[in-house]
């Protein structure tokens, strides 16, 4: 399942989106994250690694992206295989300026948190 081409184009042009997730108790959380597109695939990862709250909640159930005030329901598909990790890492390098923030997205401990998003 993939996003409409127009949605992919908006995500590709947008540097930061809000990811909205829900805790097991039903509390909603929203935080800004970086997002990259490679072809028709949309990737995200967390610089905090697998203990990140939004990552844990998104893996456990559906969430949403909020882009320019528009809510896009999503679900996460694990993408920690070497090919997907490389595609996402290359996307981060291409889209974001070199420096400590980018470097934190490329350290080995966070690579396993790479996920591909699909419409929910």
For each residue, the residues with C-beta under 8 A, 3 or more apart:
1: 118 119
2: 8 40 41 118 119
3: 7 8 11 40 42 72 117 118 119
4: 7 8
5: 8 9 40
6: 9 10
7: 3 4 10 11 72
8: 2 3 4 5 11 12 37 40 42
9: 5 6 12 13
10: 6 7 13 14 67 68
11: 3 7 8 14 17 35 37 42 65 67
12: 8 9 36 37
13: 9 10
14: 10 11 17 35 67 68
15: 34 95 96
16: 32 33 34 35
17: 11 14 32 33 35 65 66 67
18: 30 31 32 33 65 66 67
19: 30 31 32 33 44 54 58 63 64 65
20: 28 29 30 63 64 65 66 71
21: 28 29 30 53 54 57 58 61 63
22: 26 27 28 29 57 61 63
23: 26 27 28 29 53 57
24: 60
25:
26: 22 23
27: 22 23
28: 20 21 22 23
29: 20 21 22 23 53 54 57
30: 18 19 20 21 66
31: 18 19 54
32: 16 17 18 19
33: 16 17 18 19 44 46 54
34: 15 16 44 92 95 96 105
35: 11 14 16 17 42 43 44 65
36: 12 42 43 44 88 91 92 94 95
37: 8 11 12 41 42 43 91
38: 41 43 87 88 90 91
39:
40: 2 3 5 8
41: 2 37 38 84 87 116
42: 3 8 11 35 36 37 116 117
43: 35 36 37 38 79 84 87 88 91 114 115 116 117
44: 19 33 34 35 36 76 114 115 117
45: 88 105 110 111 113 114 115
46: 33 49 52 54 55 110 113
47: 101 104 105 107 110
48: 51 52 55 110
49: 46 52 109 110 112 113
50: 55 56 112 113
51: 48 55 56
52: 46 48 49 55 56 113
53: 21 23 29 56 57
54: 19 21 29 31 33 46 57 58 63
55: 46 48 50 51 52 58 59 113 115
56: 50 51 52 53 59 60
57: 21 22 23 29 53 54 60 61 63
58: 19 21 54 55 61 62 63 74 75 76 115
59: 55 56 76 78 115
60: 24 56 57
61: 21 22 57 58 75
62: 58 73 74 75 120
63: 19 20 21 22 54 57 58 73 74 75 76 120
64: 19 20 71 72 73 74 120
65: 11 17 18 19 20 35 71 72 74 117
66: 17 18 20 30 69 70 71 72
67: 10 11 14 17 18 70 72
68: 10 14
69: 66
70: 66 67
71: 20 64 65 66
72: 3 7 64 65 66 67 119
73: 62 63 64 119 120
74: 58 62 63 64 65 117 118 119 120
75: 58 61 62 63 117 118 119 120
76: 44 58 59 63 115 116 117
77: 115 116 117 118
78: 59 115
79: 43 84 85 88 114 115 116
80: 84 85 111 112 113 114
81: 84 85
82: 85 86
83: 86 87
84: 41 43 79 80 81 87 88 114 116
85: 79 80 81 82 88 89 111 112 114
86: 82 83 89 90
87: 38 41 43 83 84 90 91
88: 36 38 43 45 79 84 85 91 92 114
89: 85 86 92 93 105 106 111
90: 38 86 87 93 94
91: 36 37 38 43 87 88 94 95
92: 34 36 88 89 95 96 102 105 106
93: 89 90 96 98 102 106
94: 36 90 91
95: 15 34 36 91 92
96: 15 34 92 93 101 102 105
97: 101 102
98: 93 102 103
99: 102 103
100: 103 104
101: 47 96 97 104 105
102: 92 93 96 97 98 99 105 106
103: 98 99 100 106 107
104: 47 100 101 107 110
105: 34 45 47 89 92 96 101 102 110
106: 89 92 93 102 103 110 111
107: 47 103 104 110 111
108: 111
109: 49 112
110: 45 46 47 48 49 104 105 106 107 113
111: 45 80 85 89 106 107 108 114
112: 49 50 80 85 109
113: 45 46 49 50 52 55 80 110
114: 43 44 45 79 80 84 85 88 111
115: 43 44 45 55 58 59 76 77 78 79
116: 41 42 43 76 77 79 84
117: 3 42 43 44 65 74 75 76 77
118: 1 2 3 74 75 77
119: 1 2 3 72 73 74 75
120: 62 63 64 73 74 75
